[in-house]
Amino acid sequence: EAEQITGRSRDTCGEDLYNRIERGDCPKWSFQIQVMTMAQAEECPFDPFDLTKVWPHKDYPMIEVGEIKLTRNPESYFSDVEQAA
C-alpha cells in the first residue's frame, strides 16, 4: 500500500497536510521551551547552542507555552514558505 501511495506522489505528507487544512481539520502541536540563564550557559559542560546537543530535562524542564495550529495553506508557496526559511 505504501508503495502505491508513494508511486502516485512523492509528497504524500505535504498533500495530506494541505488537504487536512482545506477540510478544516487543522493540525496542532503543543509548544514547549527550555530556558537557560547566561550564567548556566557559561557553566554548562557542553555548548548549549550546539544544535546536535539535547539539554537534560531534569536540569532544564520543558515549559508549556501554548499550542501551534496551522489554520491556512500558503497562498504563494515562494513568498509564504521559501522566503520564510
Summary of the structure (lengths in Angstrom):
residues: 85
radius of gyration: 18.9
end to end distance: 32.9
largest distance: 53.9
contacts: 143
relative contact order: 0.17
helix: 36%
strand: 15%
